Amino acid sequence: MDNPKVSIIMPSLNVGPYIEECVDSVLKQTLKEIEVICVDAGSTDGTLEKLQAYEAKDPRVHLVISDRKSYGYQVNLGFDHAHGEYLGIVETDDFAEPDMFEKLYTAAKKDDLDVCKAGFYFYWSKPAAKDEPSPIASEVMASRVFCPLTDFKAPLEQVDFFNIKPSIWSAIYRRSFIEGQKIRLNETPGASFQDTAFNFKVYALAKRVRLLTDCVLHYRQDNEQSSINNPGKAYCLCDEYQAIDDFLDSHPELKGKLEGVKVRLKYDAYIWNVNRLDESIKLKFLERASEEFKHELEMGYADRSCFVTYKWKAFLLIIQDPAKFKEKWLDGIWAVDIEFDDDTKFMKLWKKINGGIYCIRDHGFVYTVKLGIDKLKDRRNRE
Amino acid sequence: MLQPKISIIIPCYNVENYIARCLDTCVGQTLFDIEIVCVDDGSKDRTGQILDWYAERDCRVRVIHKVNAGVSAARNTGIENSTGKWIMFVDSDDYLDTSACEKVWKESMTNTSDIIVHGGYIVPDYPKPESWKYWAVLTRKTVYPKFSFNVLEERGATPFLWLQAYRRELLERTGVRFCDSITFGEDLIFQFENLPFANGVSFIDDRLYYYRWYREGSLMKEATADLDARTSRHISNIGVIASFWKERGLLDRYGKEFLGWAVGFVIPDLEKLELKDVPSLARQLDAVLEENDLKRFSSGLHGAAGRHYRKMLKLKD
């Protein structure tokens, strides 16, 4: 085909049990003018042969063999081979709804979008097939086109937008945008969160982004080889954030606007990462996070307005004392055990005395003492 | 389908001079992911047209035109027709600070409270509003993880509805709506029926709301012109609340505090205002207390509450 509307990149490595369901779901799309670029990194479990069969059968399928086993490198390779107006990615253990690309492409064309993104389903095939919809936008958020860099007045909402699950595979990207801005995935080995930095770069540079309320893809949760389920890759996230730092350094016009957002995203990602790590390396990872956060704070990059209060306090605590953070947070009382009041002890006492004096004036001494006892009881009940 | 973060509900009735400012501040909120539900309660002036004008230009604004049925029914319609996770009420002649939704939403992420209360301003400054209004809109920063009667006595908890944001799940859980038949003090009833069932109430000290306490031809003003009738309505509202609390078994636990609150709410009015028929009002209150079995708690009252209670007994004879 000369001018496919969407080029779909499908990076694969040893996904024998799932590949057929996946490729079939893409080839049966209601949007017919597509090109499918399978980038295989040398599978040994029959995946490669199956893909070759598809290539022989359907002229829209192109098979590219990657010489490196890297998710990022594979997708980049796919980008290089693509001719479509828009680029999409489908991971080969997931599968798409039949009208996925039609929905995305129609919306993208209508509003002349750089990026059009939709929600997805969490999918379990065992013990029984189960879909759990995970929409990414309310009707309100889907009602307009955003420029993520400039369109948000509330810093927290901007963070929220950047923080939408980095499902780079439930979206399509304009090829001229990706190529013009030279956005590439990080080419670290294997599949290790390369979506993080890519997602950030796309949002930082895109001028027209629109979210859809629909769910369009089934995201498989029970593939044990999936990178999400692999705690071995403890420090891959750090590489991704290093890549984001490099990206911001090379785009000084974005740096001032997005440093705060970046620090907040990094905090969220690191906390998520600590959660799934093995007990033995948790503290080590936290110590590394502590150093990085300290650097951010000292350079003035960390922006309090991008944090919710308790997260900001957690952020500061990690910097001060990672061991204490681990202990407090593991006990599970972290979110509750926070002093909201910033007053010093003296000010608190002063306020109490003042309140007592007013109370005696208004209600009498006996009442005040009884009220005091009530409040003490109340506090004990709370504890 | 994901819900918008906040629904702002605005009941509108003949407010063509004020509604534009109100909607401007709603549409101009720093938080984008909100929806604004305006209920046009059968206005006879151009209010409806102005609302439609806004709805055409911003898809987040939704207008519901209905025949006039009072502010309670309008708010209920708004609740039924909104989808947001949080519900904020704004009166059509007041207006919001542009960061109001953002701050409420931010607070909602720090804890699991079902109700968030913020502070406000009273406008205009002249003529001078009553001093209690100044105090009632000044909140302090605190969190009540569980209900205790102190919540209701916290500044901002009562009586102003528009200082509060409710989690939709709470309203669905309690099933409490505004009482259509009551046109005065319906917000107080709403608060007393919802607060005890909230999983925590947060107060933040930001002042995010501008309350226009005085305007020509305001509904409040007409309703408050007749002091006797107003006080009598206060008392009957206390009766409504008390019977609700009794039904849910709350009076057994908070009977003493409730009795103290009720007499403290009415008796100072009886003493200070120039009412025509004080004894009959005192008798009305007495009957309400009797009806709900509240008098058994009178021995536990101390200080001002006890004084008020004894005063009531004296006044009714």
Interface residues (C-beta under 8 A of the other chain):
Chain A: P135 I136 A137 S138 E139 V140 M141 S143 R144 D151 F152 K153 A154 L156 E157 T213 V308 T309 Y310 A335 V336 F340 D341 D362 H363 G364 V366 Y367 T368 K370 K375 D378 N381 R382
Chain B: M1 L2 Q3 P4 K5 T30 L31 F32 D33 I34 E35 C59 R60 T83 S99 E102 W105 K106 M109 T110 N111 K141 T142 V143 P145 K146 S148 N150 H302 G303 A304 A305
